[in-house]
């Protein structure tokens, strides 16, 4: 059982790094998705270190550090951002006026306390990151908002699980590498992982991207927005619920899978091989793009499941 689990993780990492065998477009899509995660994770170093004590990764008792807790106000319309490497991220809507976060760090081989949780206040809101030990003191790992910073992880198995409560007027962003993301928020949401599924419900949505995992998303607010929307995976299906009255130009593409839509305005092109769909909802305007390589795409109306 240990051998099969290790083999699965190794193959998953190959896919995430865009090195697995298969069609070239799948590797290119994985690379684009990895870039969109906005977290400069060093996959090359990960492979370099994979052989160093990999057998010990799953040995020994699990150790848990004291929970990291943070709460504070984020101005309406500003963004609360969470960035991890290993571990799930879960966010729920809050009726309160403050963001609340709890980070739980666990590890077997590595010390959970070796991963620090850093809080960065900036003009756009608040960013909180799981910062792993730096392997090079001249190029330290750092937490920066909005796609900045860098993270190089060497032989560290610490898992950081984030639980967040987000006020209704605060935007939410979540980025990780290995872990699923679940979000049920009232404001704007943008979420991205590499190895993990995504389930997101939000007032408005700008991004839901992964490489290995399915995407389940719902947009609740049909109000005007200038932001384009991107839902993308490589290995997994994409399902999206949209409210009526939304103004978007829709495009959907899959290589191995079907496309279905409850909207008559979206024309599905059924043929052998890759399939696509296009259509304009309302007056159009912003772009709504859905894509996968291995999986189907389904677009539904309103609260239909």
Secondary structure, DSSP 4 states (H G I P E B T S, - for coil): -HHHHHHHHHHHHHHHTT-SSS-HHHHHHHHHHHHHT---B-HHHHHHHHTTTGGGGG-S--EEPPPEEEEE---TT-EEEEE-SBS-EEEEEESSSSEEEEEEEEESSS-GGGSEEEEEEETTEEEEEEEPPPS-TTS--EE-STT-EEB---S---EEEEEEEEETTSEEEEE-SBS-EEEE-SSEEEEE-SBS-EEEEESEEEEEE-SBS-EEEEE---S-----EEEE-SBS-EEEEE-TT--EEEEEEESBS-EEES-TTEEEE--SSSEEEEEEETT--EEEEEE-SBS-EEEEETT--
